[in-house]
Amino acid sequence: MADSEARLFDTTGKSIGTYRLEVMDTFWKRFMGLMGRDDVPIGNAALFRKCSSIHMFFMKVPLDVIWYGAARPDGRVPVLSVSRDVKPWQLSFGPKHTHGCLEVAAGTVPKNLDAIEIEAASSDRPKTTVAPPDYRDIVRDRIQVTRCDDSMAHLGGAAALLHGRTF
């Protein structure tokens, strides 16, 4: 998404770059991740929240993985560790207390990275309220079509409800 980004900071608090984020927040996106892609553009990252391990199965390119912890009061999250140059078909595990990770192109994570500030918009579209369909018309039409005589005794209580008669 264009409006999602992660700003990188060094130990002094100086901004040292940004990544454009692709937020992996649905089941399918988390499942697929970056699998099958021929490259990961420099400056782009995949954000996985609540993730403490990744697999590189079916990947075509190596990645750097930035493992981050819980957010601090200033809104930044500490970088707990960086797994550099994780090759395809390998597993990678974050350290204890990992809250998520960023997957980026191999060799693009600065050496002095200390914290990141994540501003990610959800990729879910706004939920619209849709009125459920009224099935009474459909049921009434089907009951009337299946009616085979005027007594309607074979329809039981449904006929009584639809036609206002009691049997």
Residue pairs with C-beta under 8 A, 6 or more apart in sequence:
1 21
1 22
1 23
1 120
1 121
1 123
2 20
3 119
3 121
4 20
4 21
4 22
4 23
4 47
4 119
4 120
4 121
5 18
5 19
5 20
5 21
5 118
5 119
5 120
6 18
6 19
6 21
6 45
6 47
6 102
6 116
6 117
6 118
6 119
6 120
7 15
7 17
7 18
7 116
7 117
7 119
8 15
8 16
8 17
8 18
8 19
8 110
8 113
8 115
8 116
9 15
9 16
9 76
9 113
9 114
9 115
9 116
9 117
10 16
10 110
10 112
10 113
10 114
11 112
11 114
16 110
16 112
16 113
17 110
18 43
19 43
19 44
19 45
19 102
19 104
20 43
20 44
20 45
21 44
21 45
21 46
21 47
21 102
21 118
21 120
22 44
22 45
22 46
22 47
23 29
23 47
23 120
23 121
23 122
23 123
24 30
24 33
24 46
24 47
24 48
25 49
25 122
25 123
25 124
26 123
26 124
29 123
30 48
30 51
33 46
33 48
33 54
33 103
34 40
34 46
34 59
34 63
34 103
35 57
35 58
35 59
36 58
36 59
36 60
37 60
37 61
38 60
38 61
39 60
39 61
39 105
40 46
40 61
40 63
40 103
40 104
40 105
41 105
42 105
42 108
43 108
44 104
44 105
45 66
45 102
45 103
45 104
46 102
46 103
46 104
47 100
47 101
47 102
47 118
47 120
48 54
48 100
48 101
48 102
48 103
49 99
49 100
50 99
50 100
51 94
51 98
51 100
51 101
52 67
52 93
52 94
52 98
52 101
53 91
53 92
53 93
53 94
54 65
54 86
54 91
54 92
54 101
54 103
55 90
55 91
55 92
56 62
56 63
56 86
56 87
56 88
56 89
56 90
56 91
56 92
57 88
57 89
58 88
59 88
59 89
60 88
61 88
61 105
61 106
62 85
62 86
62 87
62 88
62 106
63 85
63 86
63 103
63 104
63 105
63 106
64 82
64 83
64 84
64 85
64 86
64 103
64 104
64 105
64 106
64 107
64 108
64 109
65 82
65 83
65 86
65 92
65 94
65 101
65 102
65 103
65 104
66 79
66 82
66 101
66 102
66 104
66 109
66 113
66 116
67 79
67 80
67 81
67 82
67 83
67 94
67 95
67 98
67 100
67 101
68 77
68 78
68 79
68 80
68 98
68 99
68 100
68 101
68 102
68 116
68 118
69 77
69 78
69 79
69 80
69 97
69 98
69 99
70 77
70 78
70 97
70 99
71 77
71 99
72 78
72 115
75 117
76 115
76 116
76 117
77 99
77 115
77 116
77 117
77 118
78 114
78 115
79 113
79 114
79 115
79 116
80 94
80 95
80 97
80 98
81 94
81 95
82 109
82 113
83 92
84 106
84 107
84 109
85 106
85 107
86 92
86 106
94 101
102 116
139 158
140 162
143 155
143 158
143 159
143 162
144 162
146 155
147 155
147 159
148 154
152 159
152 163
152 165
152 167
153 159
153 167
156 167
159 165
159 167
160 166
160 167
